[in-house]
Amino acid sequence: MIKFISGRIKGIYYSVKGAFYLIKTEHSIQVQLFIALLFVIGGRYLDLSNTEWLFVSLAISLVLTAESLNSAIEKVADFIHPDYNKKIGLIKDVSAGAVFFAVLFALAVVYFVYIPKIL
């Protein structure tokens, strides 16, 4: 039981370490965190309901998760094949496409949550 718990604690440590690495080194994560902060400030100003906060939080989490996975896939692809390769390029494009889908959801949240309150 203790080994199980210590394994989970190590897992949490590595997760937090990875998150800080992303924040420190990945410009796209930094930009998206800044945008997320703007939407949180805007949400506080517009007095969002609990349900609206749920959707905003989901959108922010989805975009950051997709971008994190995209960054990991790109790093693995670059490690496997550091020079340009058409197939590796397609893999990178597909992983970037996942971020695009997450951003589309976030834009829908902006449209349904923020725009009516601003207008």
TIRO-2110 file (N, C-alpha, C; in Angstrom, 1 decimal):
// TIRO-2110
0.8, -1.2, 0.0, N, 1, A
0.0, 0.0, 0.0, CA, 1, A
0.9, 1.3, 0.0, C, 1, A
1.9, 1.3, 0.8, N, 2, A
2.8, 2.4, 0.9, CA, 2, A
3.5, 2.6, -0.5, C, 2, A
3.9, 1.5, -1.1, N, 3, A
4.6, 1.7, -2.4, CA, 3, A
3.6, 2.3, -3.4, C, 3, A
2.3, 1.9, -3.4, N, 4, A
1.3, 2.4, -4.3, CA, 4, A
1.2, 3.9, -4.0, C, 4, A
1.1, 4.4, -2.8, N, 5, A
0.9, 5.8, -2.5, CA, 5, A
2.2, 6.6, -2.9, C, 5, A
3.3, 6.0, -2.6, N, 6, A
4.6, 6.8, -3.0, CA, 6, A
4.7, 6.8, -4.5, C, 6, A
4.2, 5.8, -5.2, N, 7, A
4.2, 5.9, -6.7, CA, 7, A
3.3, 7.0, -7.2, C, 7, A
2.1, 7.1, -6.6, N, 8, A
1.2, 8.2, -7.0, CA, 8, A
1.8, 9.6, -6.7, C, 8, A
2.5, 9.7, -5.6, N, 9, A
3.1, 11.0, -5.2, CA, 9, A
4.2, 11.3, -6.2, C, 9, A
5.0, 10.3, -6.6, N, 10, A
6.0, 10.5, -7.7, CA, 10, A
5.3, 10.9, -9.0, C, 10, A
4.2, 10.3, -9.3, N, 11, A
3.5, 10.7, -10.5, CA, 11, A
3.0, 12.1, -10.5, C, 11, A
2.5, 12.6, -9.4, N, 12, A
2.1, 14.0, -9.3, CA, 12, A
3.3, 14.9, -9.4, C, 12, A
4.4, 14.5, -8.8, N, 13, A
5.6, 15.3, -8.9, CA, 13, A
6.0, 15.5, -10.3, C, 13, A
6.1, 14.4, -11.1, N, 14, A
6.5, 14.4, -12.5, CA, 14, A
5.5, 15.2, -13.3, C, 14, A
4.2, 15.1, -13.0, N, 15, A
3.2, 15.9, -13.7, CA, 15, A
3.4, 17.4, -13.5, C, 15, A
3.6, 17.8, -12.3, N, 16, A
3.8, 19.2, -12.0, CA, 16, A
5.1, 19.7, -12.6, C, 16, A
6.2, 18.8, -12.6, N, 17, A
7.5, 19.2, -13.2, CA, 17, A
7.3, 19.4, -14.7, C, 17, A
6.5, 18.5, -15.3, N, 18, A
6.2, 18.7, -16.8, CA, 18, A
5.5, 19.9, -17.1, C, 18, A
4.5, 20.2, -16.2, N, 19, A
3.7, 21.4, -16.5, CA, 19, A
4.5, 22.7, -16.4, C, 19, A
5.4, 22.7, -15.4, N, 20, A
6.3, 23.9, -15.2, CA, 20, A
7.3, 24.0, -16.4, C, 20, A
7.8, 22.8, -16.9, N, 21, A
8.7, 22.8, -18.0, CA, 21, A
7.9, 23.4, -19.2, C, 21, A
6.7, 23.0, -19.4, N, 22, A
5.9, 23.6, -20.6, CA, 22, A
5.8, 25.1, -20.4, C, 22, A
5.4, 25.5, -19.2, N, 23, A
5.2, 27.0, -19.0, CA, 23, A
6.5, 27.7, -19.2, C, 23, A
7.6, 27.1, -18.8, N, 24, A
8.9, 27.8, -18.9, CA, 24, A
9.4, 27.8, -20.4, C, 24, A
9.2, 26.8, -21.1, N, 25, A
9.9, 26.7, -22.4, CA, 25, A
9.0, 26.8, -23.7, C, 25, A
7.7, 26.6, -23.6, N, 26, A
6.8, 26.6, -24.7, CA, 26, A
6.1, 27.9, -24.9, C, 26, A
6.4, 28.6, -26.0, N, 27, A
5.8, 30.0, -26.2, CA, 27, A
4.3, 29.9, -26.4, C, 27, A
3.9, 28.8, -27.1, N, 28, A
2.5, 28.7, -27.3, CA, 28, A
1.7, 28.5, -26.0, C, 28, A
2.2, 27.7, -25.1, N, 29, A
1.6, 27.6, -23.8, CA, 29, A
1.6, 28.9, -23.0, C, 29, A
2.7, 29.7, -23.1, N, 30, A
2.7, 31.0, -22.4, CA, 30, A
1.7, 31.9, -23.0, C, 30, A
1.5, 31.9, -24.3, N, 31, A
0.5, 32.8, -24.9, CA, 31, A
-0.9, 32.4, -24.5, C, 31, A
-1.1, 31.1, -24.6, N, 32, A
-2.4, 30.6, -24.2, CA, 32, A
-2.8, 30.8, -22.7, C, 32, A
-1.8, 30.7, -21.9, N, 33, A
-2.0, 31.0, -20.5, CA, 33, A
-2.3, 32.5, -20.3, C, 33, A
-1.7, 33.4, -21.0, N, 34, A
-1.9, 34.8, -21.0, CA, 34, A
-3.4, 35.1, -21.4, C, 34, A
-3.8, 34.4, -22.5, N, 35, A
-5.1, 34.6, -23.0, CA, 35, A
-6.1, 34.1, -22.0, C, 35, A
-5.8, 32.9, -21.4, N, 36, A
-6.7, 32.4, -20.4, CA, 36, A
-6.9, 33.3, -19.2, C, 36, A
-5.8, 34.0, -18.8, N, 37, A
-5.8, 34.9, -17.7, CA, 37, A
-6.7, 36.1, -18.1, C, 37, A
-6.6, 36.6, -19.4, N, 38, A
-7.5, 37.7, -19.8, CA, 38, A
-9.0, 37.2, -19.7, C, 38, A
-9.3, 36.0, -20.1, N, 39, A
-10.7, 35.5, -20.0, CA, 39, A
-11.1, 35.3, -18.6, C, 39, A
-10.2, 35.0, -17.7, N, 40, A
-10.6, 34.9, -16.3, CA, 40, A
-10.9, 36.3, -15.7, C, 40, A
-10.0, 37.2, -16.1, N, 41, A
-10.3, 38.6, -15.6, CA, 41, A
-11.6, 39.1, -16.2, C, 41, A
-11.8, 38.9, -17.5, N, 42, A
-13.1, 39.3, -18.1, CA, 42, A
-14.3, 38.6, -17.5, C, 42, A
-14.1, 37.3, -17.2, N, 43, A
-15.2, 36.6, -16.5, CA, 43, A
-15.6, 37.2, -15.2, C, 43, A
-14.5, 37.6, -14.4, N, 44, A
-14.8, 38.2, -13.1, CA, 44, A
-15.5, 39.5, -13.3, C, 44, A
-15.1, 40.3, -14.3, N, 45, A
-15.7, 41.6, -14.6, CA, 45, A
-17.1, 41.4, -15.0, C, 45, A
-17.4, 40.4, -15.8, N, 46, A
-18.8, 40.2, -16.4, CA, 46, A
-19.6, 39.4, -15.4, C, 46, A
-19.1, 39.0, -14.3, N, 47, A
-19.8, 38.2, -13.3, CA, 47, A
-20.5, 37.0, -13.9, C, 47, A
-19.7, 36.1, -14.4, N, 48, A
-20.2, 34.8, -15.0, CA, 48, A
-20.9, 34.0, -13.9, C, 48, A
-21.9, 33.2, -14.4, N, 49, A
-22.5, 32.3, -13.5, CA, 49, A
-21.6, 31.0, -13.3, C, 49, A
-22.0, 30.2, -12.4, N, 50, A
-21.2, 28.9, -12.1, CA, 50, A
-21.2, 28.1, -13.4, C, 50, A
-22.3, 28.0, -14.1, N, 51, A
-22.3, 27.2, -15.3, CA, 51, A
-21.4, 27.8, -16.4, C, 51, A
-21.5, 29.1, -16.5, N, 52, A
-20.6, 29.8, -17.5, CA, 52, A
-19.1, 29.5, -17.1, C, 52, A
-18.8, 29.6, -15.8, N, 53, A
-17.4, 29.3, -15.4, CA, 53, A
-17.0, 27.9, -15.7, C, 53, A
-18.0, 27.0, -15.6, N, 54, A
-17.7, 25.6, -15.9, CA, 54, A
-17.2, 25.5, -17.4, C, 54, A
-18.0, 26.1, -18.3, N, 55, A
-17.6, 26.1, -19.7, CA, 55, A
-16.3, 26.8, -20.0, C, 55, A
-16.1, 27.9, -19.4, N, 56, A
-14.8, 28.6, -19.6, CA, 56, A
-13.7, 27.8, -19.1, C, 56, A
-13.8, 27.2, -17.9, N, 57, A
-12.7, 26.4, -17.4, CA, 57, A
-12.5, 25.2, -18.3, C, 57, A
-13.5, 24.6, -18.8, N, 58, A
-13.4, 23.4, -19.7, CA, 58, A
-12.7, 23.8, -21.0, C, 58, A
-13.0, 25.0, -21.5, N, 59, A
-12.4, 25.5, -22.7, CA, 59, A
-10.9, 25.7, -22.5, C, 59, A
-10.6, 26.4, -21.4, N, 60, A
-9.2, 26.7, -21.1, CA, 60, A
-8.4, 25.4, -20.9, C, 60, A
-8.9, 24.5, -20.1, N, 61, A
-8.3, 23.2, -19.9, CA, 61, A
-8.1, 22.4, -21.2, C, 61, A
-9.1, 22.4, -22.0, N, 62, A
-9.0, 21.6, -23.3, CA, 62, A
-7.9, 22.2, -24.2, C, 62, A
-7.9, 23.5, -24.3, N, 63, A
-6.9, 24.1, -25.2, CA, 63, A
-5.5, 23.8, -24.6, C, 63, A
-5.3, 24.0, -23.3, N, 64, A
-4.0, 23.8, -22.7, CA, 64, A
-3.6, 22.3, -22.8, C, 64, A
-4.5, 21.4, -22.6, N, 65, A
-4.2, 20.0, -22.7, CA, 65, A
-3.8, 19.6, -24.1, C, 65, A
-4.6, 20.1, -25.1, N, 66, A
-4.3, 19.8, -26.5, CA, 66, A
-3.0, 20.3, -26.9, C, 66, A
-2.7, 21.6, -26.5, N, 67, A
-1.4, 22.2, -26.8, CA, 67, A
-0.2, 21.4, -26.1, C, 67, A
-0.4, 21.0, -24.9, N, 68, A
0.6, 20.2, -24.2, CA, 68, A
0.9, 18.9, -25.0, C, 68, A
-0.2, 18.2, -25.3, N, 69, A
0.0, 16.9, -26.1, CA, 69, A
0.7, 17.2, -27.5, C, 69, A
0.3, 18.3, -28.1, N, 70, A
0.9, 18.7, -29.4, CA, 70, A
2.4, 18.9, -29.2, C, 70, A
2.8, 19.6, -28.1, N, 71, A
4.2, 19.8, -27.9, CA, 71, A
4.9, 18.5, -27.6, C, 71, A
4.3, 17.6, -26.9, N, 72, A
5.0, 16.3, -26.6, CA, 72, A
5.1, 15.5, -27.9, C, 72, A
4.1, 15.5, -28.8, N, 73, A
4.2, 14.8, -30.0, CA, 73, A
5.3, 15.4, -30.9, C, 73, A
5.3, 16.7, -31.0, N, 74, A
6.4, 17.4, -31.8, CA, 74, A
7.8, 17.0, -31.3, C, 74, A
8.0, 17.0, -30.0, N, 75, A
9.3, 16.7, -29.4, CA, 75, A
9.7, 15.2, -29.7, C, 75, A
8.7, 14.3, -29.6, N, 76, A
9.0, 12.9, -30.0, CA, 76, A
9.3, 12.8, -31.4, C, 76, A
8.6, 13.5, -32.3, N, 77, A
8.8, 13.4, -33.7, CA, 77, A
10.2, 14.0, -34.1, C, 77, A
10.5, 15.1, -33.5, N, 78, A
11.8, 15.7, -33.7, CA, 78, A
13.0, 14.8, -33.2, C, 78, A
12.7, 14.1, -32.1, N, 79, A
13.7, 13.2, -31.6, CA, 79, A
13.9, 12.0, -32.6, C, 79, A
12.8, 11.5, -33.1, N, 80, A
12.9, 10.3, -34.0, CA, 80, A
13.5, 10.7, -35.3, C, 80, A
13.1, 11.9, -35.8, N, 81, A
13.6, 12.3, -37.1, CA, 81, A
13.9, 13.8, -37.1, C, 81, A
15.1, 14.2, -36.7, N, 82, A
15.4, 15.6, -36.6, CA, 82, A
15.4, 16.4, -37.9, C, 82, A
15.7, 15.8, -39.0, N, 83, A
15.6, 16.4, -40.3, CA, 83, A
14.2, 16.4, -40.8, C, 83, A
13.9, 17.3, -41.8, N, 84, A
12.6, 17.3, -42.4, CA, 84, A
12.2, 16.0, -43.0, C, 84, A
11.0, 15.6, -42.7, N, 85, A
10.5, 14.3, -43.2, CA, 85, A
9.0, 14.6, -43.5, C, 85, A
8.5, 14.2, -44.7, N, 86, A
7.1, 14.5, -45.0, CA, 86, A
6.1, 13.8, -44.1, C, 86, A
6.4, 12.5, -43.7, N, 87, A
5.5, 11.8, -42.8, CA, 87, A
5.5, 12.4, -41.4, C, 87, A
6.7, 12.8, -40.9, N, 88, A
6.8, 13.4, -39.6, CA, 88, A
6.0, 14.8, -39.6, C, 88, A
6.2, 15.5, -40.7, N, 89, A
5.5, 16.7, -40.9, CA, 89, A
4.0, 16.5, -40.8, C, 89, A
3.5, 15.5, -41.4, N, 90, A
2.0, 15.2, -41.4, CA, 90, A
1.6, 14.9, -40.0, C, 90, A
2.4, 14.1, -39.3, N, 91, A
2.1, 13.8, -37.8, CA, 91, A
2.0, 15.1, -37.0, C, 91, A
2.9, 16.0, -37.2, N, 92, A
2.9, 17.3, -36.5, CA, 92, A
1.7, 18.1, -36.9, C, 92, A
1.3, 18.1, -38.2, N, 93, A
0.1, 18.8, -38.6, CA, 93, A
-1.2, 18.2, -38.0, C, 93, A
-1.2, 16.9, -37.9, N, 94, A
-2.4, 16.3, -37.3, CA, 94, A
-2.5, 16.6, -35.8, C, 94, A
-1.4, 16.6, -35.1, N, 95, A
-1.4, 17.0, -33.7, CA, 95, A
-1.7, 18.5, -33.5, C, 95, A
-1.3, 19.3, -34.4, N, 96, A
-1.7, 20.7, -34.4, CA, 96, A
-3.2, 20.9, -34.7, C, 96, A
-3.7, 20.0, -35.5, N, 97, A
-5.2, 20.0, -35.8, CA, 97, A
-6.0, 19.7, -34.5, C, 97, A
-5.5, 18.9, -33.6, N, 98, A
-6.2, 18.7, -32.3, CA, 98, A
-6.3, 20.0, -31.6, C, 98, A
-5.3, 20.8, -31.6, N, 99, A
-5.3, 22.1, -30.9, CA, 99, A
-6.3, 23.0, -31.6, C, 99, A
-6.4, 22.9, -32.9, N, 100, A
-7.4, 23.7, -33.7, CA, 100, A
-8.8, 23.4, -33.2, C, 100, A
-9.1, 22.1, -33.1, N, 101, A
-10.4, 21.7, -32.6, CA, 101, A
-10.7, 22.2, -31.2, C, 101, A
-9.7, 22.2, -30.3, N, 102, A
-9.9, 22.7, -29.0, CA, 102, A
-10.2, 24.2, -29.0, C, 102, A
-9.5, 24.9, -29.9, N, 103, A
-9.7, 26.4, -30.0, CA, 103, A
-11.0, 26.7, -30.6, C, 103, A
-11.5, 25.8, -31.5, N, 104, A
-12.9, 26.0, -32.0, CA, 104, A
-13.9, 26.0, -30.9, C, 104, A
-13.7, 25.0, -30.0, N, 105, A
-14.6, 24.9, -28.8, CA, 105, A
-14.5, 26.1, -28.0, C, 105, A
-13.3, 26.6, -27.7, N, 106, A
-13.1, 27.8, -26.9, CA, 106, A
-13.8, 29.0, -27.6, C, 106, A
-13.7, 29.1, -28.9, N, 107, A
-14.3, 30.2, -29.6, CA, 107, A
-15.9, 30.1, -29.4, C, 107, A
-16.4, 28.9, -29.5, N, 108, A
-17.8, 28.7, -29.2, CA, 108, A
-18.2, 29.2, -27.8, C, 108, A
-17.4, 28.9, -26.9, N, 109, A
-17.6, 29.4, -25.5, CA, 109, A
-17.6, 30.9, -25.4, C, 109, A
-16.7, 31.5, -26.1, N, 110, A
-16.6, 33.0, -26.2, CA, 110, A
-17.9, 33.5, -26.8, C, 110, A
-18.4, 32.9, -27.9, N, 111, A
-19.6, 33.3, -28.6, CA, 111, A
-20.8, 33.2, -27.7, C, 111, A
-20.9, 32.1, -27.0, N, 112, A
-22.2, 31.9, -26.2, CA, 112, A
-22.1, 32.5, -24.8, C, 112, A
-20.9, 32.7, -24.2, N, 113, A
-20.8, 33.2, -22.9, CA, 113, A
-20.5, 34.7, -22.8, C, 113, A
-19.4, 35.1, -23.5, N, 114, A
-18.9, 36.4, -23.4, CA, 114, A
-19.7, 37.4, -24.3, C, 114, A
-19.9, 37.1, -25.5, N, 115, A
-20.5, 38.0, -26.4, CA, 115, A
-21.9, 38.5, -26.0, C, 115, A
-22.8, 37.7, -25.5, N, 116, A
-24.1, 38.2, -25.0, CA, 116, A
-23.9, 39.1, -23.8, C, 116, A
-23.0, 38.9, -23.0, N, 117, A
-22.8, 39.7, -21.8, CA, 117, A
-22.2, 41.1, -22.2, C, 117, A
-21.3, 41.1, -23.2, N, 118, A
-20.7, 42.3, -23.7, CA, 118, A
-21.7, 43.2, -24.4, C, 118, A
-22.6, 42.5, -25.2, N, 119, A
-23.6, 43.2, -26.0, CA, 119, A
-24.8, 43.6, -25.1, C, 119, A
END
